[in-house]
Structure formats: structure tokens, C-alpha cells
Amino acid sequence: MRPWVVSRAGGTRSGGAGGPGSWLLEVGGSARNPTRLPCIEVLGGLPRQVFRVFRPRGSSRVQGSSDRLRPRRQQTYLKERRTMTTVLIIGATGQVGRVVVEEALAREATVRAQTRSASRARRRLPRGAEVVEASPSDVDALCPVLTGADAVVLTHGTDSDGRGGATFYDVVRAVIDALDALGQPTTHVSLMTTMNASHSATVTGYEFVEWKRRAERLLRASGLSYTIVRPGWFDYQGSGDRRIDLRQGDLVTGQPGVDRHHIAQVLLEGALNPSGSRRTVEVFSASGSPVTDFEALLAATRADEPGSLDGVLDTNNVALTEEPARVQEDVARLAGR
Ligand SMILES: NC(=O)c1ccc[n+]([C@@H]2O[C@H](COP(=O)([O-])OP(=O)(O)OC[C@H]3O[C@@H](n4cnc5c(N)ncnc54)[C@H](OP(=O)(O)O)[C@@H]3O)[C@@H](O)[C@H]2O)c1
């Protein structure tokens, strides 16, 4: 396929962001006589509807490959902090979920706290949260609780489900399908997995970690705005570790600790800030001052490559062909929408 090119109308090299229509997306024809489409929106000097863009050093042109364009379902890029009126928290009664509920309430969001048992959950959750009972792997049950949600945060722990942890994947799949059924493509999904999630069980020894990697891959294939948060060991941080330390590449080993508030903050701020989108980050706590500028924290990390199933700096990735057939089918189905 011919590479696509984005350039400014009239070939101008002037500075500034330009306005809608001042960028042209070349999507067909020949290099001499390309078919050009005006871009509808411009964000930070780049056309909003282009899925992946990069600007060669010293050039006003932006290039990419046409196989990375997603004409039907465009990735959402935020210009500014998102308004989070309503957030659904799945796994809200868990060690991390409870802290996400607290932190979301502190941000004055309407909090829907999902559980499989409302009576049990009400005893564990603050009164400000609306407890919603639903099976998290059931699309029909999720639709009403997801309706109108600006963000969904998943902190479910399903390692001991008697299925090797496959429920973890089923929940993420159901959330994606429910958002699709509802026609809510702009709902942000923040997903907690674990450090080492990118590796196969031959490295970690835990089958449930495989299902976390598969769930991450499904979310990346979904085209939704997402933040994937891989925490270190809960509560193993030192007493002075008040700073959030974000890493990428899934290279950290051992038992680095993380404050559960730090996990909750990155899950929520990933949904709120423009640079939280399409991120895969490992989260630890380190010595230093608490983070006050979450956009700056997230902007210092790299976004995942469009069209890639893996975190941007992950290495030694498991081939998709080595995943179970149903995972391959799900990824193909989502990527083909
Ligand atoms: N411990 C660590 O240091 C550490 C580090 C990194 C990552 N992790 C990962 O974090 C997760 C645990 O987090 P956590 O301790 O906050 O969670 P958790 O307390 O184990 O579970 C969170 C909630 O998930 C729901 N849940 C549990 N089993 C389920 C099932 N089979 N189907 C549907 N929902 C289910 C439960 O909610 P209801 O009963 O209310 O429905 C539960 O309260 C694990 O997956 C673990 O791999 C842990």
C-alpha cells in the first residue's frame, strides 16, 4: 500500500496549529496526483483523525503507513482534561478497588461500584458510592451499569477462579462488547493488571498472568481510549515512598512496592488526562514528593504504538499465534470492526 502523507493545505510551512481543513490527508491515487481529504479537526498542530502520525525532524509533513489507518473507528485524542462525571469501578470491593472508590469520590465523580454481592459490598464501601450488583463477565448485566459512564476502571482479582484466571480476560471482553453494544466509543477504560504481565507463564510460573496479558492485548485491539496499569507489590513500599514512579517495558523484577493509593491515582488520572490515553505503565512508589501534575507524569511516558498488541517498550513478546484460538478470534474481531 502507498504510504499516506499528511501535509498542510497550500504547502505552507508556517508555524501554529492551523485550523480544521488546513491539513490534507493523502489517502490514495499516485504520488504525483494524490487523492486528498481535508482533515476535520486539528490537535496540537496534528490532524485529529489520523491514527498514527510522526513528523520527520525539520519537516512540516507528517507521515505514516496506510495499514495503520482505521477509517471506521478512530482513536480518541483528548485536547484537555476529561470531565469524569460518572465512573464505573469493577472489582470495587477489592484491596485496590476500594481505594479507587475513595479517590474517585474525592474527585467528585458519581461512583458506581460493581460487585457480585451488593449486601456484602455495602458493608465495605463508603456511603457516597452507588453499589451496583452485576456479573462482570455478562454483557447484558454490564450494559445498564455502563450506560453514560465516562470511564470504567477495572481492578477485579480473579486469580483463584478455578479456571487459571481466565475470568480476568472474560471481564475485559465483556466490558468492550458492552461499550460497543451501547455505542459508547469514548468511554475510557483503565485496567489494572500486574508487573510481568507481558511475559509468558514460563517466566512467571503463573497461568493467571497469561490471562492478564491477553486481556491487555484485547483492550489495545479495541480502539477504545485506555490506560493499562501494571502495579508492583501492594503495600511493600518504604515509609518515605510518596512519589509515583512510572516505568515501561516490564523490566522490573523482585518485589518493588507500591502504595495502593498510587495505583488508584494512576488508574483515575489516566482516564482524566490527555496523556493517559493508550498508555501501558508499571507503577511503583519511590522516595520523593507526591505527584501534583499527573498530565506531566503521564506525558513523560510513551504511548503504545497504534495497531500494536503490546506495550510500547515491551520486549520478547508472546506471538499472537501462540495465544489460545479464542483470543486470536477476539483480537481479529475487534481489529476488524
Ligand atoms: N497483591 C499484589 O501485590 C499484587 C500486585 C500486582 C498485581 N496484583 C493483582 O491484583 C489483583 C488483586 O487485586 P485486589 O487484591 O485488589 O483484588 P481482590 O481483592 O482479589 O479482588 C477484587 C474484587 O474482584 C472481584 N472478584 C474476585 N473474584 C472474582 C471472580 N471470579 N469473578 C468476578 N469477580 C471477582 C471481587 O469482588 P466481589 O466479590 O465484590 O464481586 C473482589 O473483591 C490480582 O488479580 C493480582 O494478580 C496483585
The ligand as a Tripos MOL2 file, in Angstrom:
@<TRIPOS>MOLECULE
LIG
   48    52     1     0     0
SMALL
NO_CHARGES

@<TRIPOS>ATOM
      1 N1         -1.0920   -8.3900   45.7140 N.am      1 LIG1
      2 C1         -0.1890   -7.7900   44.9790 C.2       1 LIG1
      3 O1          0.8760   -7.3570   45.4400 O.2       1 LIG1
      4 C2         -0.4570   -7.6280   43.5170 C.ar      1 LIG1
      5 C3          0.4730   -6.9700   42.7280 C.ar      1 LIG1
      6 C4          0.1930   -6.7540   41.3850 C.ar      1 LIG1
      7 C5         -0.9970   -7.2010   40.8480 C.ar      1 LIG1
      8 N2         -1.8780   -7.8760   41.6320 N.ar      1 LIG1
      9 C6         -3.1210   -8.3330   41.0230 C.3       1 LIG1
     10 O2         -4.1660   -7.5830   41.5770 O.3       1 LIG1
     11 C7         -5.3270   -8.3970   41.6710 C.3       1 LIG1
     12 C8         -5.8150   -8.3870   43.0610 C.3       1 LIG1
     13 O3         -6.1900   -7.1080   43.3950 O.3       1 LIG1
     14 P1         -7.0310   -6.9470   44.6930 P.3       1 LIG1
     15 O4         -6.3420   -7.6740   45.8000 O.co2     1 LIG1
     16 O5         -7.3750   -5.5380   44.8460 O.co2     1 LIG1
     17 O6         -8.3220   -7.7440   44.2260 O.3       1 LIG1
     18 P2         -9.1550   -8.7770   45.0390 P.3       1 LIG1
     19 O7         -9.4420   -8.1740   46.3440 O.co2     1 LIG1
     20 O8         -8.5380  -10.1220   44.9830 O.co2     1 LIG1
     21 O9        -10.4170   -8.8290   44.0780 O.3       1 LIG1
     22 C9        -11.1080   -7.6650   43.7110 C.3       1 LIG1
     23 C10       -12.5820   -7.9920   43.5270 C.3       1 LIG1
     24 O10       -12.7230   -8.7790   42.3610 O.3       1 LIG1
     25 C11       -13.9590   -9.4980   42.4960 C.3       1 LIG1
     26 N3        -13.7430  -10.8930   42.1080 N.ar      1 LIG1
     27 C12       -12.9660  -11.8020   42.7130 C.ar      1 LIG1
     28 N4        -13.0520  -12.9970   42.0810 N.ar      1 LIG1
     29 C13       -13.9190  -12.8340   41.0620 C.ar      1 LIG1
     30 C14       -14.4460  -13.6850   40.0610 C.ar      1 LIG1
     31 N5        -14.0700  -14.9800   39.9660 N.pl3     1 LIG1
     32 N6        -15.2990  -13.1770   39.1750 N.ar      1 LIG1
     33 C15       -15.6820  -11.8730   39.2410 C.ar      1 LIG1
     34 N7        -15.2280  -11.0120   40.1850 N.ar      1 LIG1
     35 C16       -14.3530  -11.4870   41.0810 C.ar      1 LIG1
     36 C17       -14.3770   -9.4340   43.9610 C.3       1 LIG1
     37 O11       -15.4840   -8.5490   44.0640 O.3       1 LIG1
     38 P3        -16.9290   -9.0410   44.5610 P.3       1 LIG1
     39 O12       -16.7680  -10.2460   45.4010 O.co2     1 LIG1
     40 O13       -17.4480   -7.8480   45.3160 O.co2     1 LIG1
     41 O14       -17.7120   -9.3080   43.3180 O.co2     1 LIG1
     42 C18       -13.1720   -8.8250   44.6340 C.3       1 LIG1
     43 O15       -13.4750   -8.0270   45.7520 O.3       1 LIG1
     44 C19        -4.9710   -9.7890   41.3340 C.3       1 LIG1
     45 O16        -5.5060  -10.1090   40.0690 O.3       1 LIG1
     46 C20        -3.4550   -9.7780   41.3250 C.3       1 LIG1
     47 O17        -2.9390  -10.6330   40.3330 O.3       1 LIG1
     48 C21        -1.6410   -8.0870   42.9440 C.ar      1 LIG1
@<TRIPOS>BOND
     1     1     2 1
     2     2     3 2
     3     2     4 1
     4     4     5 ar
     5     4    48 ar
     6     5     6 ar
     7     6     7 ar
     8     7     8 ar
     9     8     9 1
    10     8    48 ar
    11     9    10 1
    12     9    46 1
    13    10    11 1
    14    11    12 1
    15    11    44 1
    16    12    13 1
    17    13    14 1
    18    14    15 2
    19    14    16 1
    20    14    17 1
    21    17    18 1
    22    18    19 2
    23    18    20 1
    24    18    21 1
    25    21    22 1
    26    22    23 1
    27    23    24 1
    28    23    42 1
    29    24    25 1
    30    25    26 1
    31    25    36 1
    32    26    27 ar
    33    26    35 ar
    34    27    28 ar
    35    28    29 ar
    36    29    30 ar
    37    29    35 ar
    38    30    31 1
    39    30    32 ar
    40    32    33 ar
    41    33    34 ar
    42    34    35 ar
    43    36    37 1
    44    36    42 1
    45    37    38 1
    46    38    39 2
    47    38    40 1
    48    38    41 1
    49    42    43 1
    50    44    45 1
    51    44    46 1
    52    46    47 1
@<TRIPOS>SUBSTRUCTURE
     1 LIG1         1 GROUP 0 **** ****
